[in-house]
């Protein structure tokens, strides 16, 4: 028998106005207080459904506990509403979809942006039905608990009976400090920093990655849009890579673009008003693997050169061009047989270093970052992540550290890796690192270094989100 003093009396149970926590069919009965062994009782209501069925926030509130890696009791989320009531979602999915392997990880348990302290709105996606923890031998279900503001355990049965059911998760506003350049567009983004307004703080330019149109947006450091334009025909959906540098010596950076996969190797240079000032083919016109671009002054004439590298399917042939498209230099950054694509970053001369180009392999290659002079002479090389990691690496160069007067190298996984931003010196020494976004989201990222700050943009599988930070 369950001790009566442990189970709240029915007359004491408040009925809250909430959104039903599962989208779609979900059967439940009042099993609150049912015995669970000699000294335990059922502390919630089980709502049965199917694996990967969407779970949503029952009310506006704040995310509390979100264990990762998976705890012994499984994946779970706690939310606290504005009145102080707490709701716990337990036994979230831990399997690869379509299996019962227990290897699904955080991406198949939690929704994006479900991190302790983040706000949520009623109906926002927070996770997925599963059978993690001690529910592995039961049908998939959500174990739902409810607590009063003073911590008293409540029976949520009547509240669930009267809850409002919705047909799909709702959109939610930008998080504090988050930039959503294309609203709720669910795709990745490429980002670069530059000086577009002549002041001392870095601005940034962004464009969608694969699946998005060629819509380039130029933003000041305060997030206001300076201008926007289409870099290629509007129907193109391969994404656009970006760089920014002063190619004509007027003190204001131009924007350099290159198509992503499916587009030809057509590099274009624009003024910030969208006027094209130059363009050229960086590789054979038939190549359709996409092109990565960077730009910096390689020959100390106060005018930036354009540096390119092929995307997936092309060899690791880094090329350097004058702004009019005339070749300046080139070299192979990796074994000539590698076809995973190469990311690049470049920086002009500083007080101690010559102009430098940094490269990193795309998906399929190890995290082998290399530092070259423009003539292809290797200055340094190092592994930015575990040598077994094959998701590709994105790189950027900029003076991030406030304690130095020269550039640092920033890296982040391009795919298959969490948002682990790392900062290295030019000799490959690791200086710092941190997780941005959710540590379990392994969809990939892009990164752009500015003056004492950086921007990181999410990749596919979630709305394009940009975060700004510093070290």
C-alpha positions in Angstrom: 0.0 0.0 0.0 1.2 3.5 -0.8 1.4 5.7 2.4 -1.5 8.1 2.1 0.6 11.1 3.2 2.8 10.7 0.1 0.0 11.1 -2.4 -1.6 14.6 -2.7 -5.4 14.5 -2.0 -7.6 14.9 -5.0 -9.3 18.0 -3.6 -5.9 19.7 -3.5 -5.1 19.2 -7.2 -5.2 22.4 -9.2 -6.3 22.2 -12.8 -4.0 24.2 -15.0 -4.8 25.6 -18.5 -2.1 24.1 -20.7 -1.3 22.8 -24.1 -1.4 19.0 -24.3 2.3 17.9 -24.3 2.1 15.5 -27.2 1.2 16.3 -30.8 -1.1 13.7 -32.2 -2.7 10.6 -30.6 -1.7 10.0 -27.0 -3.6 7.7 -24.7 -3.5 7.9 -20.9 -5.3 7.0 -17.7 -5.1 8.0 -14.1 -2.2 5.9 -12.7 -0.9 8.7 -10.4 -0.1 7.1 -7.1 -0.1 3.6 -8.3 2.4 1.3 -6.4 5.9 0.9 -8.0 7.6 -1.5 -5.7 7.6 -1.7 -2.0 8.5 2.0 -1.3 7.7 3.8 -4.5 4.6 5.1 -6.2 3.9 6.5 -9.7 4.6 10.2 -9.6 3.0 11.2 -12.9 0.8 10.2 -15.8 2.1 8.1 -18.7 0.9 9.3 -22.1 1.5 6.5 -24.7 2.4 7.3 -28.3 5.0 6.5 -30.9 8.7 7.0 -30.9 9.7 10.4 -32.3 6.2 11.8 -31.8 6.6 15.5 -31.1 6.6 16.8 -27.5 5.7 20.5 -26.9 5.9 23.0 -24.1 2.6 23.0 -22.2 3.0 26.7 -21.2 5.2 29.8 -21.6 8.2 29.4 -19.3 11.8 28.6 -18.9 13.8 25.4 -19.6 15.2 23.8 -16.5 17.0 20.5 -16.3 18.2 18.9 -19.6 20.6 16.1 -19.0 23.3 15.3 -21.5 24.9 12.8 -22.1 22.0 10.5 -21.3 21.5 10.0 -17.6 20.8 6.6 -16.0 17.1 7.5 -15.9 17.1 8.5 -19.6 16.6 11.8 -21.4 14.2 14.3 -19.8 13.3 18.0 -19.9 11.9 20.1 -17.1 10.0 23.4 -17.7 8.9 26.0 -15.2 6.0 28.3 -16.2 5.6 31.9 -15.2 3.6 31.1 -12.1 6.3 28.8 -10.9 4.6 25.4 -11.7 7.1 22.8 -13.0 6.5 20.2 -15.6 8.8 17.2 -16.2 9.0 15.2 -19.4 10.7 11.9 -18.8 11.7 8.9 -21.0 12.4 11.0 -24.2 13.7 9.1 -27.2 17.3 7.7 -27.1 17.1 5.6 -30.3 18.2 6.1 -33.9 14.8 6.5 -35.7 13.4 3.1 -36.7 15.5 1.2 -34.2 15.8 0.4 -30.6 19.5 0.8 -30.4 19.9 3.3 -27.6 22.3 5.3 -29.8 20.1 8.2 -31.0 21.9 10.8 -29.0 20.7 14.2 -28.1 19.6 15.1 -31.6 16.8 12.5 -31.5 15.8 13.3 -27.9 15.7 17.1 -27.7 14.6 19.9 -30.0 17.0 22.7 -30.8 17.3 25.5 -28.3 16.2 23.4 -25.4 19.0 24.4 -23.1 18.8 25.3 -19.4 17.7 28.9 -18.9 16.3 29.4 -22.4 12.7 30.7 -22.7 10.0 28.6 -24.3 6.5 29.5 -25.6 3.4 27.2 -25.2 3.4 24.8 -28.1 7.1 25.0 -28.9 8.8 21.8 -29.9 11.0 20.5 -27.0 11.7 16.9 -27.8 10.4 13.5 -28.9 8.5 10.5 -27.3 10.7 7.5 -26.5 11.5 4.8 -24.0 14.8 5.9 -22.4 15.8 5.1 -18.9 13.8 2.4 -17.1 11.1 2.5 -19.8 13.2 0.4 -22.3 10.9 -2.6 -21.7 7.6 -0.7 -22.0 5.8 0.8 -25.0 7.1 4.3 -25.9 5.5 6.9 -23.7 5.9 10.3 -22.1 6.0 10.2 -18.3 4.6 13.6 -17.3 5.0 15.0 -13.8 3.7 18.3 -12.4 4.8 20.3 -9.3 3.3 23.3 -7.5 5.5 26.4 -7.0 6.4 25.2 -3.5 7.6 21.9 -4.9 4.5 19.8 -3.9 4.0 16.9 -6.3 0.6 17.2 -8.1 -1.6 14.7 -10.1 -1.7 16.1 -13.6 -4.6 13.9 -14.7 -7.4 16.5 -14.6 -5.1 19.1 -16.2 -4.3 16.7 -19.1 -8.0 15.9 -19.6 -8.8 19.6 -20.2 -5.5 20.5 -22.0 -5.8 22.1 -25.5 -4.5 19.9 -28.3 -2.7 21.4 -31.2 -1.9 20.0 -34.6 1.7 21.1 -34.9 4.4 22.8 -32.9 4.4 26.6 -33.0 7.1 28.9 -34.2 9.0 30.7 -31.4 10.7 34.1 -31.3 14.5 34.7 -31.5 16.3 33.9 -28.3 18.1 36.8 -26.4 21.1 37.7 -28.5 20.1 35.4 -31.4 20.1 36.7 -35.0 17.6 35.1 -37.4 18.6 36.6 -40.8 15.9 34.8 -42.7 13.2 34.3 -40.1 12.3 30.7 -39.7 14.1 29.5 -42.8 15.3 26.0 -41.9 18.7 25.6 -43.5 22.3 26.5 -43.0 24.2 29.7 -43.5 27.6 30.9 -44.5 28.9 34.0 -42.8 31.9 36.4 -43.2 32.9 39.6 -41.3 34.0 42.8 -42.9 34.1 46.6 -42.6 31.2 47.9 -44.6 30.6 51.3 -42.9 34.1 52.5 -42.2 34.0 52.3 -38.4 36.2 50.2 -36.1 33.8 47.4 -35.3 33.2 44.4 -37.6 30.0 44.0 -39.6 28.9 40.7 -41.1 27.4 39.4 -44.3 25.4 36.2 -44.5 23.9 33.9 -47.2 22.1 30.6 -47.1 23.9 27.3 -47.6 22.8 24.3 -49.6 19.0 24.4 -50.2 18.7 28.2 -49.9 18.5 30.9 -52.5 21.4 33.3 -53.3 20.0 36.0 -51.0 23.0 37.9 -49.5 22.3 40.2 -46.5 24.8 42.7 -45.2 24.4 43.7 -41.6 26.1 46.3 -39.3 27.5 45.2 -36.0 24.3 46.2 -34.2 22.3 43.7 -36.4 20.6 46.3 -38.7 20.5 45.3 -42.4 22.7 47.6 -44.5 21.6 46.1 -47.8 20.6 42.8 -49.4 20.8 41.5 -53.0 20.7 38.3 -55.1 24.2 37.2 -55.9 23.0 34.7 -58.6 19.7 33.9 -60.3 17.0 33.6 -57.6 16.1 30.1 -58.6 19.6 28.8 -57.6 19.4 26.7 -54.5 22.9 25.5 -53.9 23.8 28.2 -51.4 26.5 30.8 -51.5 29.9 31.0 -49.9 31.2 34.5 -48.8 34.2 36.6 -48.1 34.7 40.3 -47.5 37.8 42.4 -48.1 38.9 45.7 -49.7 39.8 44.7 -53.2 40.2 48.2 -54.6 41.9 50.1 -51.8 39.1 52.5 -51.0 38.9 51.5 -47.3 35.5 49.8 -47.6 35.3 46.0 -48.0 33.7 44.5 -51.0 31.7 41.2 -50.9 33.0 38.2 -52.7 30.6 35.3 -53.5 30.9 31.8 -54.9 28.1 29.3 -55.6 27.6 26.2 -53.5 27.1 22.7 -54.9 25.2 22.6 -58.2 26.5 26.0 -59.4 29.4 26.7 -61.6 32.7 28.1 -60.2 31.6 31.7 -60.9 33.2 34.0 -58.3 31.6 37.5 -58.2 32.7 40.7 -56.4 30.1 43.2 -55.3 29.9 46.7 -53.7 27.7 46.8 -50.7 24.9 48.3 -52.8 24.8 45.1 -54.8 26.6 46.4 -57.8 28.8 43.8 -59.4 32.3 45.1 -60.1 34.1 41.9 -61.2 33.6 38.2 -61.8 35.5 35.2 -63.1 35.6 31.4 -63.3 37.8 30.0 -60.6 37.9 26.5 -62.1 36.7 24.7 -65.1 33.3 26.0 -66.1 31.8 22.5 -66.0 32.7 22.0 -62.3 29.6 21.8 -60.1 30.9 21.0 -56.7 30.8 24.5 -55.3 33.6 26.9 -54.4 34.8 28.3 -51.1 36.2 31.8 -51.0 38.4 34.0 -48.8 40.2 37.2 -49.5 43.2 39.1 -48.1 46.1 41.2 -49.3 48.7 38.7 -50.3 51.2 41.1 -52.0 51.1 44.1 -49.8 49.6 46.5 -52.3 46.7 47.4 -50.1 44.3 45.5 -52.4 43.0 42.1 -51.4 43.5 39.1 -53.6 40.7 36.4 -53.9 41.5 32.9 -52.6 39.4 29.9 -53.7 39.1 26.2 -53.0 36.8 23.6 -54.5 33.9 22.1 -52.7 33.0 18.4 -52.6 34.0 16.6 -55.7 36.9 18.8 -56.6 40.6 18.3 -55.7 42.3 20.4 -53.0 43.5 23.0 -55.5 43.8 26.4 -53.7 44.0 29.3 -56.2 44.8 32.9 -55.7 43.5 35.6 -58.1 43.7 39.3 -58.5 40.3 41.0 -58.3 40.1 41.1 -62.2 40.4 37.3 -62.2 44.0 37.1 -63.3 45.8 34.2 -61.6 48.3 35.1 -59.0 49.4 31.8 -57.4 48.1 28.3 -56.4 49.0 25.1 -54.6 47.6 21.7 -53.5 46.5 21.9 -49.9 46.2 18.1 -49.4 46.8 15.0 -51.4 45.7 15.6 -55.0 43.3 12.6 -54.8 41.2 14.0 -51.9 37.7 15.0 -53.1 36.0 16.2 -49.9 36.4 19.9 -50.5 38.5 22.4 -48.7 37.6 25.3 -46.5 39.9 28.4 -46.5 40.7 31.5 -44.6 43.3 34.2 -45.3 44.9 37.2 -43.6 47.3 39.8 -44.8 50.7 40.7 -43.3 51.0 41.7 -39.6 53.9 42.9 -37.5 55.3 39.4 -37.2 53.9 37.3 -39.9 53.7 37.3 -43.7 50.3 36.9 -45.5 48.9 33.5 -44.6 46.3 31.1 -45.9 44.7 28.5 -43.6 43.0 25.4 -44.9 40.8 22.6 -43.5 39.4 19.5 -45.2 35.7 19.1 -45.9 33.6 16.0 -44.9 35.5 12.8 -45.4 38.8 14.3 -44.4 40.4 14.4 -41.0 40.6 17.6 -39.0 44.0 18.5 -40.4 44.4 22.3 -40.4 47.3 23.6 -42.4 48.9 27.1 -42.5 50.6 28.2 -45.8 52.2 31.2 -47.3 50.6 32.2 -50.6 53.2 30.3 -52.6 52.2 27.0 -51.0 55.0 26.7 -48.4 53.6 25.1 -45.3 54.2 27.0 -42.1 52.4 24.8 -39.6 49.9 21.9 -39.4 47.8 20.5 -36.6 44.8 18.4 -35.8 41.9 20.7 -34.6 39.8 17.8 -33.2 40.2 14.0 -32.7 42.1 12.6 -35.7 39.3 10.1 -36.3 36.7 12.9 -36.8 35.6 13.0 -40.5 32.9 15.6 -40.6 35.0 18.4 -42.0 36.2 21.6 -40.4 35.4 25.2 -41.0 38.1 27.8 -40.4 38.4 31.5 -39.9 41.2 34.0 -39.1 41.1 37.1 -37.1 42.5 38.9 -34.1 40.1 37.5 -31.5 42.3 37.5 -28.4 42.4 40.9 -26.6 45.9 40.1 -25.4 47.5 39.8 -28.8 48.0 42.1 -31.9 48.0 39.3 -34.5 45.4 36.8 -35.8 44.2 33.6 -34.2 42.7 30.6 -36.0 39.1 29.7 -35.2 37.7 26.3 -36.0 34.3 24.6 -35.8 33.0 21.2 -37.2 31.4 21.5 -40.6 29.1 18.5 -40.1 28.7 15.5 -37.8 30.2 17.4 -34.9 28.9 19.5 -32.0 29.4 23.3 -31.9 32.9 23.1 -30.4 34.5 26.4 -31.3 38.3 26.3 -30.8 40.9 29.1 -30.9 44.5 28.3 -31.9 47.6 30.5 -32.4 49.3 30.5 -35.7 51.7 27.7 -34.5 48.7 25.4 -33.8 48.7 25.9 -30.0 45.2 25.6 -28.6 44.4 28.8 -26.7 40.7 28.4 -25.8 37.5 26.7 -26.7 33.8 26.5 -25.9 30.5 25.0 -26.9 28.0 27.3 -28.7 24.4 26.3 -29.3 23.5 22.8 -27.8 26.5 20.6 -27.4 24.6 17.6 -28.7 23.5 19.3 -32.0 25.9 17.8 -34.6 24.4 19.4 -37.8 27.5 21.5 -38.5 28.3 25.2 -38.4 30.2 28.1 -40.1 32.3 30.6 -38.3 33.7 34.1 -39.0 36.3 36.0 -37.0 36.2 39.7 -36.5 38.0 42.2 -34.3 37.9 40.7 -30.8 34.7 38.8 -31.6 33.3 36.0 -33.8 30.0 35.0 -35.4 28.9 31.3 -35.6 26.0 30.2 -38.0 24.1 27.0 -37.8 23.9 24.5 -40.6 21.0 22.3 -41.9 18.2 20.8 -39.9 17.2 23.9 -37.9 16.3 27.5 -38.6 19.4 29.5 -39.6 20.6 31.0 -36.4 23.6 33.3 -35.8 25.3 33.9 -32.4 27.9 36.5 -31.6 30.6 35.9 -28.9 34.2 36.6 -27.9 37.0 34.9 -26.0 
